[in-house]
């Protein structure tokens, strides 16, 4: 391999999370980012010397370990109920990342790993591994066979790596001797101290960091009928019945145990599971298998890469677990009483939605009406946590007000992205060999997805390899030119041309851009165009907008265009949210984010009550039996939202707030609540001034106070 380059180091320094917890030196990555222009050549000299001499400073091999509880464990007096987090020097971790990138490149460029090994590799995700496994099961079913699988988990795969065997196998696969020597030093004489309640104690060797997934994956052999994901290994056999597969599975178990002795690794017996995938009960078998002198009976379900797969692939238990986790996360979010809608939505997207979306490409097809209700409950609680709406607000309306996608929308988008990305995989990837013609009998989820995506034009999608360039190769140099004429002269007419711009006017900052492909289109045609308002001029300026315009253009434009072809118009179901749809014809729409993002939590709670009709006014309280009458205290009529805002004599003084803003619009509920009326045109935008006036009026009356 060529010598270390400054570019490689700089890329990893800038990619590091700035405030991630540091090791014993107490220096987070932000320090190196800020000082990079001063220290970069010294760091390069240090790293280069380390690689040349095969020496790793002791400070980089000393870790501070923080033990964290694993969720759902019964006995926390056991060490395995805790997850040790190893904190290392951030500068040492940068060099780790550089070496890991070089090893990954060698692995992918020279085919040093079997194609059926997923995880800790570029373009080899858990999603792909699970989909591939599911396709193999459906294929066996179509052939009238039972799919019997045994799954192993390597105990302490990262910190339990046998260094001698590791180095031996790296040499055998042609990894440069200089790197092998450095890894020897990296894995040697590592020490750590365990921190519990601020007190430190010396401990044994810590984990080997981000290098371990790359270098330890060489331990898995390329067996047919098997799949591996870092430290998880699954192998299978198929046959007419589960009993006929018995010898094959037992042989796999025996071979794995022999490999265990040779390699120095250890399988966790309690995590080793056998399962027969079949939907025909007569073909099943509960005959046990021998593992280290113990009998292991086949299970009704097995947890593989975080997904509970049952024998018939119905996924009911997994979906129930997903819904429970989502609900727990949503309830925790709801406890943050003073979080603004903007903050709560960010937390929902970051913490609640992922618990319900992981590996959805595998199990979402099994989510029928009953199972959907479980997940929608979590969605509803999460949406209420954002806007502050009542529990009785319909899920679809709550999601629209909170401006969050339904789980069905998220799963559909994930499926579209998954399909498009499979079209860009190199031919060496196992997924590209799947035959996805739709079968009448045992049609697999992937076959159904392929059928649904037939109309998408993916012919021009390029094949994306794991590495476009070697880590040490020069990257594209950016040329900045202020003279537009010079730019046009220098343009290659057979290139992708991306033009971006930004602007600031009327207190708003916006951005836009156009993408043109001169190779396939005339100069008047474009591949894509976009424009968006970034924010107010108090928060943004034309320069930050310019940077965001470039970033937007460089994101996967082709992927975005293909997804746009497959987007369905979002709608609230018929018969749901009649009141909300009457005052806001644009619901659901992007405007609700604008409505709530500029509000405090208290203001949001008032607005969502007025917009949904589920409020502390007597008209609603009477419907749920909380008061004896829906009549307003003024005695005029029922206390509806319209009566409260525009007619009730008790609030004449406070109503001047509304009248002072738009006297001529009094009575227009849509206008004052930020909704689109039937008479509004396509260029309609909510009037935030009117919305704020309405909220101020409602707060001034104290009618929505929790104390009332």
N, C-alpha and C positions, 0 to 999 in steps of 0.2 A: 504494500500500500504506500502511496505517496506520503510525504511528510505532513505533519499537522499544519493546518492553515488558520490564520487569524479569523477568517470568515466563518469557519465551523464553530469556533469558540463564541464569537459574537452572536451568532444565531441562537445558540443555546442559552447564553446569558439573557438575551432579550426575551426569550420564550419562557423563562422561569417565572413562576408566580411571585410577585414582588414582596408580599408580606407573609409568605408561608413560613411556618415555625422553623427557626434555625437550630443548629446543634449547639455544642458547648461554647463556641466562640460568640454566639449571640448576634451574628451578622446576617440579617435577612437578605434576600436577593436584590432588594431595592438599593442596597448600598453599592453593590457592584454595578448596577445599571447607572446610577448617578455618577459614579466615579470612572465609568468605563473609558471615557476619552483620555483619562489621565493614566490609568493602570493597565490598559489593554495589552501593551507590548510586554510589560513585566509578567502579566498572567500568561501570555503566550510562551514566553521563555520558560516559565515554571512548568507549564503543562508539557511542553516539548521535551524538557529535561526528564520529566517523570516517565514519559513514554519511551524515550531513548534508553534510559538506564533501567527501566523496569522497576522503579521504586515509587512507592506511595507514601507520602508523609503520614506519620502516626496520627496527627490531628484529624486527618480525613478518614481514619479507620477507627475512630473513637465515637461512639454513639451515646445519645441520651435517650433512654427508653421510657415512654409514657404508656402504661397499661390502661386500656379502655375496655369496659364491659361489652361482651357480645350480647346482643338482644335475645331475649327468650330462653336463656339458660336457667336450669333449675338450681344448680349448685355452684355458687361463685367462690367456693373454697378450692375448686379445681383450677389448675393453671390454664387448661384448654378453654375455660369459659371466658378468658380474657384475650384481647387482641393487643399485642405489643406494637406500639408505634415507634419506629426508630428515627430519631432526629439526628441528622448529620450535618457537617459543615456544608454550607451552600456552595462554596467555591469547589469543594471536592465533588459535589453532586453535578456541577457543570461538566467537569472532566468525565465523570461517569456517563453523562448523557452523550458526550462526544464519542467516547469509545463504544457505547451501546449502538449509536447510529452507524458507526463503521462496521461493527459486527453484523448488524441487521442488513446492511447493504450487501455484505459478503454472502450472507445466508440466502437472500432473495436472488441476487444476481447469478449465483452459481448453483442454486438448487440444493442447498445443504440440508434442508428439512423436507420431510414428506409433505405431499400436497394436502393430506388429510389432517394436518396439525394446525389448529386455530389458536388464537389468543396470543398476545404479546408480539403480534406481527401486523404489519400494515395490510389493510384490506382483507383481514381474516378476523371477523368479529364473532361474538357469541351468538348474535342473531343468525348469522350465516350458518354456524355450526348446528344450531337447533333446527333451522329450516332444512338443511341437508339431511339430518337424522330423520326428521318427520317424513321427508320425501322417500327415504329408503323404506320406512315402515309402510307407507301407502303402496309402494311398489310391491312389497312382499304380499300385502293383502290382495292386490289385484291378481297376483299369481296363485292365490289360494294357500298362502303359507303363513306360518306363525313366525313373528320376529322376536327372537329371544336375545336379550341384551344384559351384559354384566358391566357395571360401572365401578371404577376404582378411584380412590383419592389418595395422593401421595402425602404422607404426614410430614409437616414442616418442610415443604418443598423448597422454600427460599433459603431459610437458615440451615437446612439440613443437607445442602448440596455436598457431595463427597468431592473434595477439591482434586484429589489425585486422579479419580476417574474422569472428572470434568476436563482437566488439562489433557489427559490422554486422548479423549475423544475430539477435543478441539484440534490437536495436532494431526490426528488421523483425517480430519476433514479439511486440512490445508489452511487453517487460520494462521496468519503470519506469526512467526516465532516471537517477534517483539511484543505483539499483543498478548500472546500466551504468557510470556514472562511477566507482563504488567498485571494480568489477571491473577497470576500466582501470588504476586505481592498484594494485590487488592484483597484477596481472600484469606491472607495469612495474618495471624496475630491481631485479629480484630477484638476490640474490647468495648464494653458498654457499662453504663451505670443506670440503674432503674430508679425512677423518680416516683415516689408514692407520697401524696400529701406533703409535697415540698421537701421531703427527706430523700437523700440519695444513698444507694447501696450498689456496690460493685456486682456485676453480673457476667454471664458468659458471652460468647460471640453473638453479635447482633446479625440481623439479616443482611444480605449482600446488596440491597438497594435495587435500583432500576435495571442493573445489569443482569440480575438473576433470571428474569423471564427469558431474556435473549439467549443466555449461555446454557441454561439448564434444559431448554426444550430439545436439545440434541439427544436427550436420553430416550425419546420415544421412537420406537421402530416403525417402519412403514408396513404395517400389517393390513391386508385387505379385509374389508368388513370391520373397520375400526375408525375411531375418530378421537382426537385428543385436543384438550384445551389447557395449555400450560401444565398444571398438576392434576387435571382430571382426565382420565383415560377410560373410554368406553369401547367395547368390542361386541360384535353380535354374530349370530348365525341364524339362518332361516331354514324351515323345514315344514312338512305337512302338519306336524303337531308339536306342542311344547316338549313332549316326552322324547320325540325323535331328535330334538335339539340338545338334549341333556348332555350327551357325550362331548359335543362341540363346545358347550359352555364350560364344562368341567376341564376340558383341555386348555381353554383360554386361561382359566383360573390357575391351573398348575404352571403354565408357561409364565404367567405374570409373577407368581411366587418365586420361580426360579430366577427370573430377571431381578427380582427384589434382592435376592441373596448376592447376585453378581455385582449389582450397581451400588449397593450401600443404602438404597432408599428403603422406605418402609410404608406399606399401605395401611391405612386406617381401617381396621376390620369393621367397626361399627358404621362406617360410611360406604362400605362395599355392598352393593345391592344388585339383585338379579330380578328382572321383570320380563314377563312374556306378553308382548303386545298382540292382542287378538280380540275380535269382537264376537267370537264364537266360543261359548263356554265349554263345549265338548272337546275343544282342542287344547284347553288350558291344562296345567298340571301344577301341583303344589309340592312335588318331590324336592327335598332339600339338596343342597350342594355342599361339598366338604371344603372348608377354608381353614387351614391350620388346625385341623382336628375338630373344628366346630361345624355344626350344621347350620346352613343359611338357607332359609325358605324364601322362595320367590315372593315378591311384594306386589300389592295391588297398584302401587304407584311408586315413582322414584323421582327425586329432585335432581334434575340434570341442568347444570349451569343456571341455577336460580329459578327454573320452571318446573312445577310439579306435573309430571306426565303420567297419566293413568293408563291402564291397559287398553282402553278403547279410544284414547285421545279425545275425551269429552271435556277435559280441563275444568270441571266444576269446582274441584277443591282448590285449584290454582286461582281461579277467578274469585272465589270467595275470599281467599287470602289476600289477593290484590285489593279487593274492595275494602277489606278490613284495614289494611295498611294505609290506603288512601284516606279512609274516614278518620283514622287516628291522626294522620298528618293534618287533615283539614280542621279537626277539632282543636288541635294545638295552635293552628293559625288563627282560629276564631277567638282564642283567648287573648290575643294581642289587641286589646280593645281600642287602643289609641293609634294603631297603625293607619296611615293614610291609604286611600284606595290604590294609589300608584305603588306604594311599598308592598301592600298586601298582595297585589296582583303579581309583582315580581317574586314574592315568596311562594305564591301558589304555583307559578311556572317552574320555580327552582326546586321545590320540596314536595308538593302534593302531586302534581301531574306525573312526574317521573315514576312514582311508585305504582301508578296505574297504567303506565305505557311500556314498561320494560318488556322486550321480546313480544310485543303485541302482534307482530307478523306471524307468530307461531300459534297463538291461542285466540286471537280476536274473532276468528270465524266461528268459534264455538260459543260466543257470547250472544245468546238468544235473549228474548224479552225478559225472562225471569232474572237471568244473570246481569243484564243491563241495569235492572232496577237497583242491584247492589252497588254498582259503580256510580250510578246517577245520584245516589244518596250522598256519596262523598263529594261528587261534583257540586251538588246543591249547597252543602255545608261550606265548601270552599268558596263558592260564589257569594254566599251570604257574608262570609268573612271579609270579602273585598268591599262590597257596597254597603253592608249593614242592613240588608233587607230582612223581612220577617221569614220565619221558617215555612210559612204556608205559601210563599211565592213559588210558583211552578218552576221546575228545574230549568226549562228552556228560557223562561223569562229572566230568572236569576242569572243564568250564564250570559244572556244578552246584555243585561244591565252592568254586569261585572266585566264585560268585554273579554271573556275567556272562551276558548273553543270547547265544544262538547267532546267527550272522549271518543265518540265515533269519528268526528272530524280529524282529531289528532291521529287516530289509528289509520284512517284512510290515507292521510298525508304520509304517514310513516311507510305504509305499504307501497305507495307510489314512488317514494324515494328509494325504497329497497329494490323495487323492480328496475328502476332506471339505472341504479348503480350496478345491478347484476349485468346489465348490458354493456358496461364498461370494463368488466373483469377480463383479465388475460385468460387465454385458453388453458393455462395450467391450473386454473382454479376449479375445484370439484363442482361448483354450482353450474358451470358452463356446460357440463356434460349431461345435465338433466334433460329428459324428454318431457316437454310440457304441453303436449297435445292433450286437450281435455278428454278424459275418459268418462263414460257413463257410470262405470262401476268403480267405487272408491276414488272418486275425483279428489285429488289433494288440494289443499289451500293454495299452493303455489301454482297449480294448473288453473285454478279458478282465477287467480290474480293475473296470470298470463293472458287468459281469455278476455278479461276485463280491460287489459291494457293493449289489446291488439291494434286499436286505432291510433295509438301514439307512434309517431315517426321517430324511431331511434336509430335509423340507418347511419346518420351522420355523427353519432356519438363516437368519440375516439376511445380506444382501449387505453385505460389508465394503469400503468404498471406501478409496482410498489415504490420504485425510485425512478423519477424522470432523469435525475442526474446523480452522479456519485457525490457523497458528502463534501469532497474536497474540490469539486469542479466549480468554476466561476458561475455565479448567478447572473441573471439579466441585469444589466446596468440601466438605470433610469436616467433619461435625459430630460432636463427641464428647459423649455424654450418659451420665452415670452412673446416672440415675434410669430404671429399666426402664419404669415406668408412663408417663413422659414420652415415651420412645422409641415405645411402642406407640401413644400418642395421635398422634404426628407421622407415623407410617407411612402412606404412600399405599397403599391396598388394591389398586391396580392396578400394582404395581411388583415387580421382582425383589427379594426380601428375602433377605439373607445373614446368618445368625447364627453367630458363632464363639465359641469358649471355649478355655481352657487350664487345666491342673491340674498339681499337683505332689504326689505321695504315694508312699510306700514307696521313696523314692530315685529315682523315675522322673518324667520330665516328659512330659506328653502334650498333644495338641491335638485339636480336632474342630470340626465345623461342619455346618450344614444350609442348603441353598439351596431357596427356595420361590418359585414363580411364581404370584402371586395373580390374574394376568390370565386364566390358563388352567386353574388348578387350585383346588380348594377349600382351605380353611385347613389341612386335615388331610393334604394330599398334599405331597410334596417332589420337587424335580427331582434333587437329589443330597444325599448325606450322606457324611461322611468322618471318620475318627478314626485317629490314629497316635501311637505312642510316639516322641518326638523324641530322647530320650537320657537319660543319667543326670543327677541333680541337681547333680553335680560340674561338668558341662559346660554345662548349660542351666538356665534358671529359668522361672517362669510368665510372666514379661513377654516374654522372647524367644519363648516358645512362642505367646503371643498374637499377636505380630507375624507369625510364620510361619503361624498359622492364617488370618489375614487375607490374606496373600500366596497361600496355597493356594486360598482361596475365589475370589480374583480371577483366577486362571489360567483358561484356557479350559474352563469347566465343561461346556458343551455338547459340545465336542470330546472331552473325556474320557469323557462318557457314551456317545457314539457309538462311540468306540474300544472301550469295555468290552463293547459288544454283539458286537464282532468278534474279541475275544481268544480264542485257542485255549489249552486247558490244556496246559501244557508237560510233556513226558514224556521219560524216557530210553528209547531204543529197546529193543525186546524182545531179550533175549539179551546185552545190554550192561550191564556193571556189576552182575552178579548178587550179588556179595559186598556191595557198597555198598548196594544196594536191600534186601538182607536185614537189615542192621543199621539202616537208616534208611528207613522206609516213606514219609516225607515228602519224599524226594528226587525231583526237584529242588524246592527251596522257599526262601522268604525267610529261613528260620532259619539257613542256612549263612553268610549275611552276619554275623549276630549272633555265630556261633561264631568266625569268624576275625577280625572287626574289632577285637576286644579283645585279640588276641594279638600277640606280637612275631614277627619272621620265623622265629626259631629254634623257637619254640613251634608256629607254624603248620606248619612242615615235619614235626614229629613227629606232629601231629594228622592231617594229610592222609595220612601213611603208614599210620596205624592205621585210618583210615576207608575207605581204598581197598584195603587189603590189599597194595598194592605198596610193600614196605618193605625194610629191611635185615635183617629176620628170615630165618632159614634156609629157612622154608617157601617163601618167594618166590624167594630167591636160588637155590635148587635148581631151581626151574622154569625159570629163565633160564640155567642152567648156570654160575652164578658160584661155587657150592660143590658138593662131592661128595655131600652128604647133607642132607636137610631136618631131621635129628634135632637136637634142642636139646642144648647142652653139658651139661645136667643129666642126660641119658640117659633121661629119663622118656618123651618122645614127640616128635613133630614140633614144631618151634618155630613155632607159629601165633600169631596175635594173642591169641586166647583163652588159650592156654597161657602166653604171656609175661605177660599182665596178671594172671591169677588163680591159676596153678598152679605155675609154675617155682620150684623151691626155692632157686635162686641169689639170688632177689630178695625173700626173706622180710622182711628188715629194711626195705627200701625200700617194700614193699607196705603198710606201716602208714599211709602217706599216703592210700591209697585206703580202707583199712579204717576209718581214723579219720573219714573223711567219711561213708561210707554202708556199714557192714558188712553190713547186710541186703540190699544190692543186688549183692553180689559174684557174679559170673557173668553179670550183665546187661550184655552188650556194648553194646547200644543206649543204655542209660542213661549209661554212663561215656564214650561217644564222641559224645554230643549228638544221637543219632538217635531217631526215633520207632519204638517197638515196636508189634507187632500189637495189643497189649492197650491201648495208650494211646488216650484219647478225643480229640475234636476240639479241646479246649482245651489240648492238650499244648503245652508249651514246653520247649526244652532246658535242662537244669540246668547252668549255667555253672560252678558250684562243683565238680560232679562232673567236668566236662571238664578244669578246671584241675588237679584232684587227679590225674587220669590223666596229664596232660602232665608234671606235677612228678615223678611216679613214673618215667615213661619217661626223663626227663632225668637223674634221680638214678642210674639204672642205667647210663647212658652207652652203652646198647646202640645208640642211633641216632646216635652220634658219627660224623662224617665220617672220623675216623682209624681206625675199626675196619674 
